[in-house]
């Protein structure tokens, strides 16, 4: 590797020529190994010249910041660490989001008022204001064992069937498709 790095630094960028030189020195590996190394080296140099290849979108950042660290790939975890170092407000927002998710999963609304005070001062302040407006409903949704997910799913299914047959028939055919399904 040191010899290969020195040859690369001296301007020898042809992977096949480097492999031939290495074979003359006693290297027993395949040419593909050197080609892959050269490709990775070129990509690394390109990334160093342009900083980040592309700034991630807000959606990507939101997904990364709300995902558990152990579920992220190594490159994603590095990106999250760089983002957190660059924008410390996101660390507070991520913690607030995690605390809210924990409240919902554990069905415990005891810390909701404390969470609202912390969240209002962070990047998710607009979400916290919306939660505060519907404070009673949110508290009941957290502690209640009931969910309207089944109802919403049935409504979505009904709307899908209705849209598929738009303009073709009236209530009788819709009823036949819903009941018949």
JOBELRA-V545246 format. One record per backbone hydrogen bond with DSSP energy under -1.0 kcal/mol. CO is the residue of the C=O (numbers start at 1). NH is the residue of the N-H. If there is no record, write none. Layout:
co=CO nh=NH
co=CO nh=NH
This chain:
co=1 nh=5
co=2 nh=6
co=3 nh=7
co=4 nh=8
co=5 nh=9
co=6 nh=10
co=7 nh=12
co=8 nh=11
co=11 nh=13
co=14 nh=18
co=15 nh=19
co=16 nh=20
co=17 nh=21
co=18 nh=22
co=19 nh=23
co=20 nh=24
co=21 nh=25
co=22 nh=27
co=23 nh=26
co=31 nh=35
co=32 nh=36
co=33 nh=37
co=34 nh=38
co=35 nh=39
co=36 nh=40
co=37 nh=41
co=38 nh=42
co=39 nh=43
co=40 nh=44
co=41 nh=45
co=42 nh=46
co=43 nh=47
co=44 nh=48
co=45 nh=49
co=46 nh=50
co=57 nh=61
co=58 nh=62
co=59 nh=63
co=60 nh=64
co=61 nh=65
co=62 nh=66
co=68 nh=71
co=69 nh=72
co=73 nh=77
co=74 nh=78
co=75 nh=79
co=76 nh=80
co=77 nh=81
co=78 nh=82
co=79 nh=83
co=80 nh=84
co=81 nh=85
co=82 nh=86
co=83 nh=87
co=87 nh=90
co=88 nh=92
co=89 nh=93
co=90 nh=94
co=91 nh=95
co=92 nh=96
co=93 nh=97
co=94 nh=98
co=95 nh=99
co=96 nh=100
co=97 nh=101
co=98 nh=102
co=99 nh=103
co=100 nh=104
co=101 nh=105
co=102 nh=106
co=103 nh=108
co=109 nh=112
co=111 nh=115
co=112 nh=116
co=113 nh=117
co=114 nh=118
co=115 nh=119
co=116 nh=120
co=119 nh=122
co=122 nh=125
co=124 nh=128
co=125 nh=129
co=126 nh=130
co=127 nh=131
co=128 nh=132
co=129 nh=133
co=130 nh=134
co=132 nh=135
co=134 nh=138
co=135 nh=139
co=136 nh=140
co=137 nh=141
co=138 nh=142
co=139 nh=143
co=140 nh=144
co=148 nh=152
co=149 nh=153
co=150 nh=154
co=151 nh=155
co=152 nh=156
co=153 nh=157
co=154 nh=158
co=155 nh=159
co=156 nh=160
co=157 nh=161
co=158 nh=162
co=159 nh=163
co=160 nh=164
co=161 nh=165
co=163 nh=166
co=165 nh=168
co=170 nh=174
co=171 nh=175
co=172 nh=176
co=173 nh=177
co=174 nh=178
co=175 nh=179
co=176 nh=180
co=177 nh=181
